[in-house]
Amino acid sequence: MRDVAVVGFAQRQMAEFDGSPTCVELLVPLFQECYEQTGWTRADVGFWCSGSSDYLAGRSFSFVQAVDAIGVIPPVNESHVEMDLAWAMYEAWLKIQTGEVDTALVYAFGKSSAGVLRRTLALQLEPYTMTPLWPDTVSLAGLQARAGIDAGLWDEQAMAEVAHRSLTDAEKNEHAIRKGGSSVEALLERPVYADPLRKHDCAPVTDGAAAIVLAAGDKAREVRERPAWITGIAHNIDPMHLGARDLTRSASTAAAARHLDLDGVEIAELHAPFSHQELILRRELGLGDDVRINPSGGPLTGNPMFSGGGIRVGEAATRIWNGEVGKALAHATSGPALQQNLLCTLEGSN
């Protein structure tokens, strides 16, 4: 296996939808930031891979417009996944492992303001018995949260503590949409949004984009004094039908974790769009109290569609670059109620 590292990362999250830029306008500044971080030009990128959604954009082959941000003359080696940025990164990692390329730039974008996001996401549900009901993502998460409360696995106090910590940590993150926050007690006094969820328990709907740069071996060492080496990566998926799995668990996360060495992990960036899902993930991963969760603030403070999972990888890599930690875990999820999950371990030395 080739040594591959994350050597560049850029993100942009839009707090307001008015005048929100096009996908090309979102991406061009991010690519420029990645070029500045690495000292590269477009010619140094061996492979490009994007993550986005046609049904979210409301048109077929919507990713083709985004390719304009790259520039296609001369032709580029480019691919696309209808998934989060983290899965685009996985494809690029595999491409580098084949030996065909040594470098890759992966990116993703989502324009949630183009439609009613939480209703649109019903299109990814089981098509025969669930999609016709048009359940929105918050309602489904509410069912999951209630199942855990009724089973005695967590309570609203524990959920509020997750939200409070995330909002507090976000004060140091310039990209966060939500920052600061009231006490846990004050959060619990807020009105219920989708029983038992309150708005602070749910990730905000935002437009945004992110980009990650990968490089192999000496190429990575040329760019970073301390590259964030990908020492493990795995993903797994649970059944599509919600009635076919225990919503208080995440079997796919546990299955992916069995392929990784989580000993020594100091921080974990978990892509939990709802507060109770962080509690599920922490239990499935067996993370101790000494592991700091979402020091960036996590998705509860900013979660652009199709970039939120990849942002967890970038945030974890950033803390390795600056020497804050030696080993980190990044997680991304896709689908309703933690249906599909990807895990990635990053280390500062190899």
C-alpha positions as CSV (number, residue, x, y, z in Angstrom):
1,M,0.0,0.0,0.0
2,R,1.2,3.5,-0.8
3,D,1.6,6.1,1.9
4,V,-1.0,8.8,1.1
5,A,-1.6,12.0,3.1
6,V,-4.0,14.9,3.3
7,V,-1.9,18.0,2.5
8,G,-4.5,20.7,1.7
9,F,-7.9,21.7,2.9
10,A,-10.3,24.6,2.3
11,Q,-13.9,25.2,3.1
12,R,-16.7,27.8,2.8
13,Q,-20.0,27.8,4.5
14,M,-22.7,30.3,3.7
15,A,-24.6,31.8,6.7
16,E,-27.1,33.6,4.4
17,F,-28.8,32.4,1.3
18,D,-29.5,35.8,-0.3
19,G,-27.2,36.2,-3.3
20,S,-25.6,32.8,-2.6
21,P,-23.0,32.2,-5.2
22,T,-23.1,29.5,-7.9
23,C,-21.1,26.3,-7.5
24,V,-18.3,27.7,-9.6
25,E,-18.2,30.8,-7.6
26,L,-18.0,28.7,-4.4
27,L,-15.2,26.5,-5.7
28,V,-12.8,28.9,-7.4
29,P,-11.6,30.6,-4.2
30,L,-11.3,27.1,-2.5
31,F,-9.1,25.8,-5.3
32,Q,-7.0,29.0,-5.1
33,E,-6.5,28.4,-1.4
34,C,-5.4,24.8,-2.0
35,Y,-2.9,26.0,-4.6
36,E,-1.5,28.5,-2.2
37,Q,-1.2,25.9,0.6
38,T,0.6,23.4,-1.6
39,G,2.5,25.7,-4.0
40,W,1.0,23.8,-6.9
41,T,-0.8,24.8,-10.0
42,R,-3.6,22.9,-11.8
43,A,-1.0,21.0,-13.8
44,D,0.3,19.4,-10.6
45,V,-3.0,17.7,-9.8
46,G,-3.1,14.2,-11.2
47,F,-6.7,13.4,-10.5
48,W,-9.9,15.3,-9.7
49,C,-13.0,13.9,-8.0
50,S,-16.2,15.7,-7.0
51,G,-19.1,15.0,-4.8
52,S,-22.5,16.6,-5.3
53,S,-26.1,15.7,-6.0
54,D,-28.2,16.0,-9.1
55,Y,-31.5,15.7,-7.2
56,L,-30.5,18.5,-4.8
57,A,-29.5,20.7,-7.8
58,G,-32.7,19.8,-9.7
59,R,-30.9,19.0,-13.0
60,S,-29.1,16.1,-14.5
61,F,-25.3,16.1,-14.6
62,S,-25.2,19.2,-12.5
63,F,-21.5,18.4,-11.6
64,V,-20.5,19.2,-15.2
65,Q,-21.0,23.0,-14.5
66,A,-18.6,22.7,-11.5
67,V,-15.9,21.4,-13.8
68,D,-15.7,24.9,-15.2
69,A,-14.0,25.9,-11.9
70,I,-11.1,23.5,-12.7
71,G,-10.6,24.4,-16.3
72,V,-10.7,21.6,-18.8
73,I,-8.2,22.7,-21.5
74,P,-6.0,20.8,-21.7
75,P,-8.2,17.8,-20.6
76,V,-8.1,16.8,-16.9
77,N,-8.4,13.3,-15.3
78,E,-11.8,13.8,-13.6
79,S,-14.5,11.7,-11.9
80,H,-17.6,12.2,-9.7
81,V,-19.6,10.6,-7.0
82,E,-23.2,11.2,-6.0
83,M,-22.0,11.3,-2.4
84,D,-20.3,13.4,0.3
85,L,-16.8,14.7,-0.2
86,A,-15.5,12.0,2.1
87,W,-16.4,9.3,-0.5
88,A,-14.9,11.4,-3.3
89,M,-11.7,11.4,-1.2
90,Y,-12.0,7.6,-0.9
91,E,-12.1,7.2,-4.7
92,A,-9.1,9.5,-5.0
93,W,-7.2,7.5,-2.4
94,L,-7.9,4.3,-4.4
95,K,-6.8,6.0,-7.6
96,I,-3.5,6.9,-5.9
97,Q,-3.1,3.4,-4.6
98,T,-3.3,2.1,-8.2
99,G,-0.1,4.0,-9.0
100,E,-1.7,5.9,-11.9
101,V,-1.4,9.2,-10.1
102,D,0.5,10.7,-7.2
103,T,-1.7,13.6,-6.4
104,A,-5.4,14.4,-6.3
105,L,-7.7,17.3,-5.5
106,V,-11.2,16.3,-4.4
107,Y,-14.1,18.8,-3.8
108,A,-17.8,18.8,-3.1
109,F,-20.6,21.4,-3.0
110,G,-24.2,21.6,-2.1
111,K,-26.8,24.3,-2.7
112,S,-29.4,23.6,0.0
113,S,-31.1,26.9,-0.8
114,A,-32.1,25.5,-4.3
115,G,-35.0,23.7,-2.7
116,V,-36.5,22.3,0.4
117,L,-33.6,20.2,1.5
118,R,-35.2,18.1,4.2
119,R,-38.1,17.2,1.9
120,T,-35.8,16.5,-1.0
121,L,-33.7,14.1,1.0
122,A,-36.8,11.8,1.1
123,L,-35.8,10.8,-2.4
124,Q,-32.9,8.7,-1.0
125,L,-35.2,6.6,1.2
126,E,-36.5,3.1,0.4
127,P,-38.6,3.8,-2.6
128,Y,-41.6,1.5,-2.2
129,T,-42.8,2.1,1.4
130,M,-41.0,5.1,2.7
131,T,-40.4,7.7,0.0
132,P,-44.2,7.9,-0.8
133,L,-44.7,9.1,2.8
134,W,-42.2,11.9,2.3
135,P,-40.8,11.9,5.8
136,D,-38.3,14.7,6.3
137,T,-34.8,14.1,7.8
138,V,-35.6,15.9,11.0
139,S,-38.7,13.8,11.7
140,L,-36.7,10.6,11.0
141,A,-34.0,11.8,13.4
142,G,-36.6,12.6,15.9
143,L,-37.9,9.0,15.7
144,Q,-34.3,7.8,16.3
145,A,-33.8,10.1,19.2
146,R,-37.1,9.1,20.8
147,A,-36.2,5.4,20.4
148,G,-32.9,5.9,22.3
149,I,-34.6,7.9,25.1
150,D,-37.3,5.3,25.5
151,A,-34.6,2.6,25.7
152,G,-32.8,4.5,28.4
153,L,-29.7,5.0,26.4
154,W,-29.6,8.8,26.6
155,D,-31.9,11.7,27.6
156,E,-32.5,15.2,26.5
157,Q,-30.0,16.4,29.1
158,A,-27.2,14.4,27.4
159,M,-28.3,15.7,24.0
160,A,-28.2,19.3,25.2
161,E,-24.7,18.8,26.6
162,V,-23.5,17.7,23.2
163,A,-25.0,20.8,21.6
164,H,-23.6,23.1,24.3
165,R,-20.1,21.8,23.9
166,S,-20.3,22.1,20.1
167,L,-21.6,25.6,20.2
168,T,-18.9,26.6,22.7
169,D,-16.1,25.0,20.6
170,A,-17.3,26.8,17.5
171,E,-16.3,30.1,18.9
172,K,-12.8,29.4,17.7
173,N,-13.9,28.3,14.2
174,E,-14.3,31.1,11.8
175,H,-16.3,28.9,9.4
176,A,-19.0,27.9,11.8
177,I,-22.5,29.1,11.1
178,R,-23.6,28.8,14.8
179,K,-21.4,29.9,17.6
180,G,-21.6,30.3,21.3
181,G,-24.7,29.4,23.1
182,S,-26.6,29.4,26.3
183,S,-26.1,27.1,29.2
184,V,-27.3,23.5,29.1
185,E,-30.3,24.5,31.2
186,A,-31.2,27.3,28.9
187,L,-31.0,25.1,25.9
188,L,-33.4,22.7,27.5
189,E,-35.9,25.5,28.0
190,R,-36.1,26.2,24.3
191,P,-39.2,24.9,22.4
192,V,-39.3,21.5,20.9
193,Y,-38.8,21.5,17.1
194,A,-39.5,17.9,16.2
195,D,-40.1,16.0,19.5
196,P,-37.7,15.4,21.2
197,L,-35.4,17.5,19.1
198,R,-34.9,21.2,19.5
199,K,-33.3,23.4,16.8
200,H,-29.9,23.3,18.5
201,D,-30.0,19.5,18.2
202,C,-30.2,19.7,14.4
203,A,-27.4,20.8,12.0
204,P,-28.2,24.1,10.3
205,V,-29.1,24.1,6.6
206,T,-26.4,25.8,4.7
207,D,-24.9,26.3,1.2
208,G,-21.3,25.5,1.0
209,A,-18.3,23.7,-0.5
210,A,-15.0,22.2,0.6
211,A,-11.8,20.8,-1.0
212,I,-9.2,18.3,0.1
213,V,-5.7,17.7,-1.4
214,L,-4.1,14.3,-1.3
215,A,-0.5,13.4,-2.2
216,A,1.6,10.2,-2.0
217,G,5.0,9.7,-0.4
218,D,7.6,12.3,-1.2
219,K,5.0,14.4,-2.9
220,A,3.3,14.9,0.4
221,R,6.6,15.6,2.2
222,E,7.4,18.3,-0.3
223,V,4.2,20.1,0.6
224,R,3.9,19.6,4.4
225,E,6.5,19.3,7.1
226,R,4.0,17.2,9.0
227,P,1.5,15.6,6.5
228,A,-1.6,14.0,7.9
229,W,-1.1,10.4,6.7
230,I,-4.1,8.3,6.1
231,T,-3.3,5.2,8.1
232,G,-6.7,3.5,7.8
233,I,-9.9,4.0,5.8
234,A,-13.1,1.9,5.7
235,H,-16.8,2.3,5.1
236,N,-19.9,0.2,5.5
237,I,-23.7,0.5,5.0
238,D,-26.8,-0.5,6.9
239,P,-30.1,-1.7,5.3
240,M,-32.0,1.0,3.4
241,H,-35.3,0.3,5.2
242,L,-35.4,1.9,8.7
243,G,-37.5,-1.0,10.0
244,A,-34.8,-3.5,9.2
245,R,-32.3,-2.1,11.7
246,D,-32.0,-0.9,15.3
247,L,-32.1,2.9,15.1
248,T,-30.4,3.2,18.5
249,R,-27.3,1.5,17.1
250,S,-25.0,2.1,14.0
251,A,-23.9,-1.4,13.0
252,S,-22.1,0.0,9.8
253,T,-20.0,2.3,12.0
254,A,-19.0,-0.6,14.2
255,A,-18.2,-2.8,11.2
256,A,-16.0,-0.1,9.6
257,A,-14.2,0.5,12.9
258,R,-13.2,-3.2,13.1
259,H,-10.9,-2.5,10.1
260,L,-9.1,0.3,11.9
261,D,-6.7,0.8,14.8
262,L,-8.3,3.4,17.0
263,D,-5.8,3.0,19.9
264,G,-4.1,6.4,20.6
265,V,-6.8,8.5,18.9
266,E,-6.7,11.9,20.6
267,I,-9.5,13.7,18.8
268,A,-12.5,12.5,16.7
269,E,-14.3,14.7,14.2
270,L,-17.7,12.9,14.0
271,H,-20.2,13.8,11.3
272,A,-23.3,13.7,13.5
273,P,-25.9,16.0,12.1
274,F,-28.1,15.5,15.2
275,S,-26.9,15.7,18.8
276,H,-28.0,12.2,19.8
277,Q,-26.2,10.7,16.8
278,E,-22.9,11.7,18.4
279,L,-23.8,9.7,21.4
280,I,-24.5,6.6,19.2
281,L,-21.2,7.0,17.3
282,R,-19.1,7.5,20.4
283,R,-20.6,4.2,21.9
284,E,-20.1,2.2,18.6
285,L,-16.5,3.4,18.3
286,G,-15.7,2.8,21.9
287,L,-14.1,6.2,22.4
288,G,-13.0,7.0,25.9
289,D,-13.6,10.2,27.8
290,D,-10.0,11.2,27.0
291,V,-10.9,11.5,23.3
292,R,-12.0,15.1,22.4
293,I,-15.0,15.1,20.1
294,N,-15.5,17.7,17.4
295,P,-13.1,20.4,18.6
296,S,-14.1,22.4,15.5
297,G,-17.7,22.5,16.7
298,G,-18.8,19.8,14.4
299,P,-21.8,19.6,12.1
300,L,-24.2,21.1,14.7
301,T,-22.5,24.4,14.0
302,G,-22.2,24.1,10.2
303,N,-23.1,21.2,7.8
304,P,-23.1,22.1,4.1
305,M,-24.8,19.3,2.2
306,F,-22.3,16.9,0.5
307,S,-19.3,18.7,2.2
308,G,-20.0,18.1,5.9
309,G,-18.4,14.7,6.0
310,G,-15.3,15.7,4.1
311,I,-14.9,18.8,6.3
312,R,-14.5,16.4,9.3
313,V,-11.4,14.9,7.5
314,G,-10.1,18.4,6.8
315,E,-10.6,19.6,10.4
316,A,-8.8,16.5,11.8
317,A,-5.9,16.9,9.3
318,T,-5.5,20.6,10.3
319,R,-4.8,19.6,13.9
320,I,-2.2,17.2,12.8
321,W,-0.5,19.7,10.6
322,N,-0.2,22.2,13.4
323,G,1.2,19.6,15.8
324,E,-1.9,19.8,18.2
325,V,-2.4,16.0,18.0
326,G,-0.5,12.9,16.7
327,K,-3.5,10.8,15.8
328,A,-7.1,11.7,14.8
329,L,-10.2,10.0,13.6
330,A,-12.6,11.4,11.0
331,H,-16.1,10.2,10.3
332,A,-18.6,10.9,7.6
333,T,-22.2,9.7,7.2
334,S,-24.7,9.5,4.4
335,G,-28.4,8.5,4.3
336,P,-31.0,8.7,7.0
337,A,-30.3,7.9,10.7
338,L,-26.6,7.1,10.2
339,Q,-27.3,4.6,7.3
340,Q,-23.8,4.6,5.7
341,N,-20.6,5.5,7.5
342,L,-17.0,6.1,6.6
343,L,-14.1,6.2,9.0
344,C,-10.6,7.5,8.4
345,T,-7.6,7.5,10.8
346,L,-4.9,10.2,10.3
347,E,-1.5,10.3,11.9
348,G,1.3,12.9,12.0
349,S,4.1,10.4,11.3
350,N,4.5,7.3,9.3
